[in-house]
C-alpha cells in the first residue's frame, strides 16, 4: 500500500486572508477555484517544491481557534532573524507556548493564531552531510 500526503489542512474563519499570509510567507501561489470556504496553496510552478510537497488547504470554520495547534509547521530559513522580522511584517507575531528560555527556534502565530516555528538555519555540515 502506498500513501502520499495530498495536503495539510488548517481550519480558518477567514480562509482567503489566512491563505494570503501563507502565500506571501512561503512564496507559494493561491489556487483560485471560486469557493471562498476552501482555499488551496501550492508551491509556485517551476519551483523545486512543485509536485514534491503537500498543498496547504484552508477550510472555513464558524469559530476562532481556541487552543494550541495539534499540528504545526517548522520552517527552516537561511537567516532566522531576518525571516522572523519578515514574517512579523506580514502579520505574524511571536507567541509563548511554554517553550522556555534558551531554545534555538522562535515560536510564532499567523494572523489567525496558528502556531508555527522558525528554526535556525542549517549549518554547512548539516546542509552537506559531511
N, C-alpha and C positions, 0 to 999 in steps of 0.2 A: 504494500500500500504506500502510495506517495502523497504527501500533503504539501501544499505551498500556502504561505500566508498571503492572502489577496490584499487585505487592507487592515489597518488599525483604526478602530472607531472611537470617536470622542462624542459624548453627549454634550449638547450645547443649546443654550436658549437663543443664541444668535449665530447660527452656523456660517453664514456668509462672512460676518465680521471676524469670527474666530479663524476661519479658513484663510482670510486675507492676511491676518497676523502671521500665521504659519507659512503661507506662501512667501511673504516678504522675509521671514526669518530664515527659511531654508533655500530660497531661490527657486522654489517649485512653481507650478502653474495650477491655477484653479480651473477645473474642468466643468464648464457650464453645460447643464442639461435642462435647465429651466425649472428644476424642482428646488424651491427655497428651503425645503426641510431636509435635504440631503446634498451636501456639497463635498466634492471629491478633489483632493490634491494629488498631483502626480509630479514626479521629477520632470524637469524641463526636457523636451525632446532633444535627443543627441547628447545628453549629459551622461557621465559614466554610471549614474544611478538609474537611468531609464531602463525599465524592464528588469532591474535587479533587486529593487527593494519594494516592499508593500506600499500601496497607496495609503493615504490618510483620509478617512471619511468622517465628516462632521454631521451628526444627526440631531435634529431639533427635539428637545425635550421641554416639558412645561415648566420645570422649576430649576433654580440655580443649583450649582454644585454645593454640597453641604459638608462633605468630609474629604479627607486626604484621598488622592487617586489610588486605585488598586494597581494601576499600571502607569508608568511614566516613561518619557523619553530621556535618554542620556545622550547628550550631544558632545562631540569631540571636535573642538575648534583648533585652528593653528595658533591662535593667540587668545587665551582665556579672558584676560582683562578687556581687550578690545571687543571681543564678542559679547561679553556681559554688557558693556556700555552700549553697543549697537542694539542689543535686544531691549534694553531699558528704553532707548529712544523710540523703539517700535511699540512700546506699551507694556512690556513685561516688567515685573518687579521682583526683588529678592524676597524670599519668604523663609521662615523658620519652621521646619517640620520636626525639630528635635535633633538635627544633625550635630549640634555641639560645635565648640571651637576647634580650630586646627584641622578641619577636613580640607581636602585638596580640591573639592568641587564646590560649585555655587548652586544653591537651590533657588529656582525662580518659579514664577507663575505667569502664565499667559494672561491676557486681559479678562478671560472668563474664569480664571482661578486654577487652571490645570497646572499642576506642578511638573517641572522638568529640571534636569541637572545639566550644568555646563561643566564639563570635565577639563582637566589640564590637557594641554597639547601633548601629543606623543613625543617621547624623547627620540633622538636619532636611532638609538639601539632598539627601541620598541618598534619604530617605523620599518627598520631594515631586518629586524630579527637577528642581528649579529651580536 
